[in-house]
Each structure stands twice: as structure tokens, then as C-alpha cells.
């Protein structure tokens, strides 16, 4: 069976249209139609219903699509792996990265570059659960450092560390000298957090909920760096992962521990379970797991 025709058939199902699929494949519509017809002749059964105006698969076509989709995905992984293995130590390594891991990961890069100076490292923001999964399975990244615990039969999530959240305030804020800070102390404060769809924000809000406290959220910000700017301007206080505020704070800011049984998060290294990596990529993963 011709792999190219299988690929054409999957594209047709994806776009639910011969014309749209042909355009995406950069071939003519008659060429695509002929390829699908040849595929049906090989199978000796129709795959697509041609008696209705609406695009519809036959029962056999649906089964063939599910099987062929899996086979094509495996082929793409194999093709990528072989090309990477052939390149050896001249690779572009792509990693998804949460913002709070930036400082310690820079030390990983320094150590790694001494061993593999020819390899290029590309870092990508990968913040959402589904985005992490899609990036890994779509072979857009080799691995992801994330605070999402991805539960998936095709993805492996290895725990790197657990970190608390800390409160970030100006040095002249009452929290700076308070002996013991609890979540209940936040009730009357203007709180700055990340966007609601971020896992960090969800964890913070869940902690307040578990302690039956309603926080006064004044600002919702996408980037941690902007949150620090607003705190520095005296517009509120923030809860941030400890790794993010451990370094490079301005002289006017201070971070303090918050006493709560619910305010911490896990950070993972997620990779595809059955993907084979060159030695140079495996070495990078080893450094990540030992130097965080």
C-alpha cells in the first residue's frame, strides 16, 4: 500500500473536503481524487461516500482512517528520529519551558554547551496542558519543563522538584516585617495573579478555596515579569513560584514564605514515552534532572 496515498486520504478526512485537502497538499484536485480512487481499488471497497453532498466516510473508511492515522504518526516519529540520529551532534533541540525555570535552566545550558557546542537550543513558552501534549505528540518539541502533570499513555512525566509559592511585596509593605504570613492575611490586600487559565493561577485560587478565603484580585497578568513591575509600582502584592523570585529582584522588593498546606506545586520533565533520542539530547535531559 502506497504511503503517499494514505497520507492524501488522511488529509482529505482532516479537511472534510477534496478541494481544501488538495490545496493544503499543493496538488490538483483531480490528482487527489485519483489517488483516493486508486487506494479504494487496492482495498477493493469504497472509503468515502459519494452519494451525498456532505463529506462522509463509509464504515470501512472510518476504520481505515483510525488505523492509518496511527501508522502515519509512527512513521513521522521514525523519520524524525532517524534524521536526528544521522545528524549526531549538530541538532536543534526544542524545549517547552515554564517561565519560573529560566534561571536554573541557564546553568544547565552553560554545562551542556561545554559538551555539545554544535547543538542549538530553542526555548518555547508552553503553558497549557493541551498545548504541552500537542507540542510533544506533534514533534514540535523534544521535551517540556512544565508544572502540568500530563497523564497520557504516550507521554512520560518525571518529577523534577516541588516548590512553594512565596508572596512578593515592596520592602515597605507590612508583610515585609510580619512574623508569620498566612493566606487569611491576603483577604484585604490587592492581589496580582496570572491569567485564570494558567495552572499557577488555578493552584493559587484553589489554595484560597481550600482555606475558605476569598482573595481580592485586582489584576490578572499574563507574564510573571509584568507582575513584578506592578508590585514594584505599589499596585498590589503577588504570589509567585519560589524559583522565579529567588534571583534578580530589585532592591525595593522582597519575597516571604507563606504558611499554607495547599500552596506548592510540582515541576515535571515531560517527553514522549516511545521516542528514541540521540545521545546528545539524552545528556541534556540528564542535566535537567540533576541540576534543577
C-alpha positions as a Python dict, from the first residue, in 0.01 Angstrom:
ca = {
    (1, 'X'): (0, 0, 0),
    (2, 'X'): (134, 342, -103),
    (3, 'X'): (216, 559, 199),
    (4, 'X'): (164, 875, -5),
    (5, 'X'): (-196, 779, -89),
    (6, 'X'): (-259, 702, 276),
    (7, 'X'): (-129, 1049, 362),
    (8, 'X'): (-356, 1205, 98),
    (9, 'X'): (-658, 1019, 236),
    (10, 'X'): (-587, 1143, 590),
    (11, 'X'): (-556, 1500, 468),
    (12, 'X'): (-892, 1467, 290),
    (13, 'X'): (-1057, 1345, 610),
    (14, 'X'): (-889, 1620, 812),
    (15, 'X'): (-1020, 1896, 584),
    (16, 'X'): (-1352, 1721, 509),
    (17, 'X'): (-1310, 1838, 150),
    (18, 'X'): (-1121, 1728, -162),
    (19, 'X'): (-1060, 2089, -271),
    (20, 'X'): (-930, 2211, 66),
    (21, 'X'): (-713, 1900, 110),
    (22, 'X'): (-568, 1936, -241),
    (23, 'X'): (-483, 2299, -169),
    (24, 'X'): (-307, 2208, 158),
    (25, 'X'): (-114, 1930, -21),
    (26, 'X'): (-21, 2160, -313),
    (27, 'X'): (-161, 1920, -571),
    (28, 'X'): (-456, 1943, -810),
    (29, 'X'): (-798, 1818, -702),
    (30, 'X'): (-813, 1561, -988),
    (31, 'X'): (-475, 1420, -875),
    (32, 'X'): (-604, 1385, -520),
    (33, 'X'): (-930, 1222, -634),
    (34, 'X'): (-739, 975, -850),
    (35, 'X'): (-509, 886, -560),
    (36, 'X'): (-808, 813, -333),
    (37, 'X'): (-976, 605, -607),
    (38, 'X'): (-657, 403, -653),
    (39, 'X'): (-643, 346, -278),
    (40, 'X'): (-1004, 223, -282),
    (41, 'X'): (-922, -13, -571),
    (42, 'X'): (-632, -157, -368),
    (43, 'X'): (-864, -216, -73),
    (44, 'X'): (-1147, -323, -305),
    (45, 'X'): (-1404, -116, -116),
    (46, 'X'): (-1517, 250, -103),
    (47, 'X'): (-1375, 468, 176),
    (48, 'X'): (-1574, 786, 113),
    (49, 'X'): (-1949, 811, 47),
    (50, 'X'): (-2009, 972, -290),
    (51, 'X'): (-2389, 959, -289),
    (52, 'X'): (-2436, 1258, -55),
    (53, 'X'): (-2332, 1623, -83),
    (54, 'X'): (-2191, 1623, 269),
    (55, 'X'): (-1844, 1469, 317),
    (56, 'X'): (-1887, 1133, 487),
    (57, 'X'): (-1674, 823, 537),
    (58, 'X'): (-1801, 471, 491),
    (59, 'X'): (-1778, 241, 792),
    (60, 'X'): (-1466, 85, 642),
    (61, 'X'): (-1332, 434, 565),
    (62, 'X'): (-1365, 533, 930),
    (63, 'X'): (-1178, 222, 1043),
    (64, 'X'): (-910, 279, 780),
    (65, 'X'): (-871, 641, 888),
    (66, 'X'): (-817, 549, 1255),
    (67, 'X'): (-560, 282, 1167),
    (68, 'X'): (-379, 486, 903),
    (69, 'X'): (-363, 794, 1130),
    (70, 'X'): (-177, 588, 1389),
    (71, 'X'): (57, 439, 1128),
    (72, 'X'): (139, 780, 979),
    (73, 'X'): (212, 920, 1325),
    (74, 'X'): (453, 630, 1392),
    (75, 'X'): (619, 684, 1055),
    (76, 'X'): (665, 1055, 1127),
    (77, 'X'): (828, 976, 1462),
    (78, 'X'): (1058, 719, 1299),
    (79, 'X'): (1150, 959, 1019),
    (80, 'X'): (1232, 1235, 1270),
    (81, 'X'): (1434, 1001, 1491),
    (82, 'X'): (1644, 868, 1202),
    (83, 'X'): (1723, 1218, 1076),
    (84, 'X'): (1826, 1329, 1425),
    (85, 'X'): (2041, 1022, 1481),
    (86, 'X'): (2209, 1081, 1145),
    (87, 'X'): (2292, 1443, 1239),
    (88, 'X'): (2455, 1333, 1564),
    (89, 'X'): (2579, 1644, 1743),
    (90, 'X'): (2454, 1917, 1509),
    (91, 'X'): (2093, 1938, 1621),
    (92, 'X'): (1836, 2199, 1705),
    (93, 'X'): (1692, 2086, 2040),
    (94, 'X'): (1348, 2236, 2107),
    (95, 'X'): (1216, 2256, 2462),
    (96, 'X'): (895, 2390, 2609),
    (97, 'X'): (966, 2592, 2920),
    (98, 'X'): (777, 2748, 3210),
    (99, 'X'): (892, 3098, 3296),
    (100, 'X'): (998, 3021, 3654),
    (101, 'X'): (1260, 2767, 3537),
    (102, 'X'): (1458, 3025, 3340),
    (103, 'X'): (1734, 3090, 3594),
    (104, 'X'): (1833, 2735, 3684),
    (105, 'X'): (1798, 2622, 3324),
    (106, 'X'): (2052, 2883, 3214),
    (107, 'X'): (2304, 2692, 3429),
    (108, 'X'): (2206, 2370, 3251),
    (109, 'X'): (2276, 2537, 2916),
    (110, 'X'): (2621, 2651, 3031),
    (111, 'X'): (2714, 2296, 3136),
    (112, 'X'): (2561, 2143, 2823),
    (113, 'X'): (2734, 2377, 2577),
    (114, 'X'): (3074, 2269, 2710),
    (115, 'X'): (2998, 1913, 2595),
    (116, 'X'): (2792, 1980, 2281),
    (117, 'X'): (2887, 2324, 2145),
    (118, 'X'): (2748, 2248, 1798),
    (119, 'X'): (2392, 2188, 1916),
    (120, 'X'): (2141, 2474, 1912),
    (121, 'X'): (1879, 2506, 2187),
    (122, 'X'): (1542, 2669, 2116),
    (123, 'X'): (1314, 2751, 2411),
    (124, 'X'): (938, 2789, 2365),
    (125, 'X'): (669, 2904, 2607),
    (126, 'X'): (442, 2606, 2670),
    (127, 'X'): (183, 2692, 2932),
    (128, 'X'): (-134, 2493, 2882),
    (129, 'X'): (-198, 2124, 2941),
    (130, 'X'): (-330, 2059, 2591),
    (131, 'X'): (-54, 2270, 2435),
    (132, 'X'): (208, 2057, 2610),
    (133, 'X'): (51, 1738, 2480),
    (134, 'X'): (15, 1869, 2125),
    (135, 'X'): (370, 2003, 2119),
    (136, 'X'): (512, 1666, 2225),
    (137, 'X'): (296, 1441, 2006),
    (138, 'X'): (328, 1679, 1711),
    (139, 'X'): (710, 1652, 1744),
    (140, 'X'): (735, 2030, 1782),
    (141, 'X'): (949, 1987, 2094),
    (142, 'X'): (1175, 1716, 2233),
    (143, 'X'): (1069, 1777, 2591),
    (144, 'X'): (879, 2017, 2813),
    (145, 'X'): (960, 2155, 3158),
    (146, 'X'): (614, 2214, 3298),
    (147, 'X'): (409, 2237, 3614),
    (148, 'X'): (140, 2029, 3442),
    (149, 'X'): (124, 1661, 3534),
    (150, 'X'): (37, 1513, 3195),
    (151, 'X'): (-146, 1182, 3234),
    (152, 'X'): (-132, 1021, 2891),
    (153, 'X'): (-41, 675, 2765),
    (154, 'X'): (201, 831, 2513),
    (155, 'X'): (372, 1082, 2745),
    (156, 'X'): (611, 1033, 3036),
    (157, 'X'): (614, 1295, 3314),
    (158, 'X'): (911, 1279, 3555),
    (159, 'X'): (900, 1485, 3874),
    (160, 'X'): (1191, 1731, 3892),
    (161, 'X'): (1109, 1916, 4216),
    (162, 'X'): (836, 2060, 4435),
    (163, 'X'): (844, 2432, 4508),
    (164, 'X'): (635, 2660, 4729),
    (165, 'X'): (473, 2984, 4625),
    (166, 'X'): (602, 3295, 4802),
    (167, 'X'): (449, 3639, 4843),
    (168, 'X'): (622, 3922, 4659),
    (169, 'X'): (587, 4269, 4814),
    (170, 'X'): (763, 4600, 4839),
    (171, 'X'): (1006, 4630, 5132),
    (172, 'X'): (787, 4892, 5296),
    (173, 'X'): (474, 4670, 5289),
    (174, 'X'): (352, 4540, 5629),
    (175, 'X'): (413, 4182, 5509),
    (176, 'X'): (786, 4255, 5496),
    (177, 'X'): (808, 4257, 5877),
    (178, 'X'): (514, 4032, 5964),
    (179, 'X'): (632, 3736, 6171),
    (180, 'X'): (416, 3471, 6003),
    (181, 'X'): (215, 3525, 5682),
    (182, 'X'): (-98, 3317, 5622),
    (183, 'X'): (-349, 3316, 5337),
    (184, 'X'): (-609, 3475, 5561),
    (185, 'X'): (-384, 3785, 5570),
    (186, 'X'): (-444, 3832, 5197),
    (187, 'X'): (-819, 3895, 5228),
    (188, 'X'): (-786, 4276, 5239),
    (189, 'X'): (-487, 4303, 5005),
    (190, 'X'): (-491, 4385, 4632),
    (191, 'X'): (-370, 4062, 4474),
    (192, 'X'): (-195, 4036, 4137),
    (193, 'X'): (-209, 3691, 3974),
    (194, 'X'): (-156, 3531, 3635),
    (195, 'X'): (-430, 3460, 3383),
    (196, 'X'): (-707, 3227, 3513),
    (197, 'X'): (-629, 2958, 3252),
    (198, 'X'): (-272, 2922, 3380),
    (199, 'X'): (-200, 2631, 3611),
    (200, 'X'): (-20, 2861, 3857),
    (201, 'X'): (-330, 3080, 3897),
    (202, 'X'): (-556, 2777, 3928),
    (203, 'X'): (-336, 2639, 4209),
    (204, 'X'): (-331, 2971, 4394),
    (205, 'X'): (-709, 3014, 4373),
    (206, 'X'): (-759, 2650, 4479),
    (207, 'X'): (-545, 2712, 4788),
    (208, 'X'): (-763, 3010, 4886),
    (209, 'X'): (-1074, 2799, 4828),
    (210, 'X'): (-942, 2516, 5045),
    (211, 'X'): (-886, 2762, 5330),
    (212, 'X'): (-1229, 2924, 5272),
    (213, 'X'): (-1079, 3264, 5188),
    (214, 'X'): (-1194, 3498, 4912),
    (215, 'X'): (-896, 3696, 4777),
    (216, 'X'): (-932, 4048, 4638),
    (217, 'X'): (-790, 4005, 4286),
    (218, 'X'): (-705, 4345, 4142),
    (219, 'X'): (-501, 4245, 3833),
    (220, 'X'): (-469, 3939, 3608),
    (221, 'X'): (-142, 3943, 3414),
    (222, 'X'): (-2, 3705, 3153),
    (223, 'X'): (370, 3738, 3227),
    (224, 'X'): (545, 3698, 3563),
    (225, 'X'): (784, 3981, 3472),
    (226, 'X'): (494, 4225, 3438),
    (227, 'X'): (356, 4108, 3774),
    (228, 'X'): (689, 4207, 3933),
    (229, 'X'): (666, 4551, 3771),
    (230, 'X'): (318, 4613, 3915),
    (231, 'X'): (427, 4504, 4262),
    (232, 'X'): (727, 4735, 4239),
    (233, 'X'): (492, 5022, 4149),
    (234, 'X'): (295, 4955, 4466),
    (235, 'X'): (-21, 4838, 4289),
    (236, 'X'): (-56, 4520, 4492),
    (237, 'X'): (118, 4205, 4610),
    (238, 'X'): (164, 3876, 4427),
    (239, 'X'): (204, 3505, 4487),
    (240, 'X'): (471, 3358, 4261),
    (241, 'X'): (669, 3031, 4238),
    (242, 'X'): (976, 3047, 4461),
    (243, 'X'): (1215, 2962, 4177),
    (244, 'X'): (1103, 3270, 3989),
    (245, 'X'): (1170, 3522, 4265),
    (246, 'X'): (1489, 3367, 4406),
    (247, 'X'): (1704, 3574, 4173),
    (248, 'X'): (1728, 3922, 4021),
    (249, 'X'): (1483, 4103, 4248),
    (250, 'X'): (1510, 4481, 4252),
    (251, 'X'): (1626, 4649, 4572),
    (252, 'X'): (1272, 4766, 4651),
    (253, 'X'): (1118, 4414, 4651),
    (254, 'X'): (1121, 4127, 4898),
    (255, 'X'): (980, 3773, 4896),
    (256, 'X'): (846, 3599, 5207),
    (257, 'X'): (730, 3249, 5284),
    (258, 'X'): (353, 3191, 5312),
    (259, 'X'): (239, 2932, 5566),
    (260, 'X'): (-19, 2714, 5390),
    (261, 'X'): (-50, 2339, 5345),
    (262, 'X'): (-201, 2393, 4999),
    (263, 'X'): (37, 2639, 4836),
    (264, 'X'): (304, 2446, 4644),
    (265, 'X'): (346, 2295, 4301),
    (266, 'X'): (534, 2016, 4124),
    (267, 'X'): (754, 2073, 3820),
    (268, 'X'): (800, 1792, 3566),
    (269, 'X'): (1007, 1699, 3264),
    (270, 'X'): (763, 1557, 3006),
    (271, 'X'): (870, 1360, 2698),
    (272, 'X'): (718, 1110, 2457),
    (273, 'X'): (740, 760, 2605),
    (274, 'X'): (843, 566, 2294),
    (275, 'X'): (1056, 826, 2118),
    (276, 'X'): (1424, 743, 2065),
    (277, 'X'): (1663, 1035, 2121),
    (278, 'X'): (2027, 1082, 2017),
    (279, 'X'): (2283, 1069, 2296),
    (280, 'X'): (2326, 1447, 2297),
    (281, 'X'): (1955, 1500, 2374),
    (282, 'X'): (1954, 1229, 2639),
    (283, 'X'): (2250, 1406, 2801),
    (284, 'X'): (2054, 1732, 2814),
    (285, 'X'): (1767, 1552, 2988),
    (286, 'X'): (2012, 1407, 3241),
    (287, 'X'): (2148, 1754, 3319),
    (288, 'X'): (1793, 1889, 3362),
    (289, 'X'): (1716, 1612, 3612),
    (290, 'X'): (2036, 1666, 3815),
    (291, 'X'): (2093, 2045, 3801),
    (292, 'X'): (1745, 2192, 3864),
}
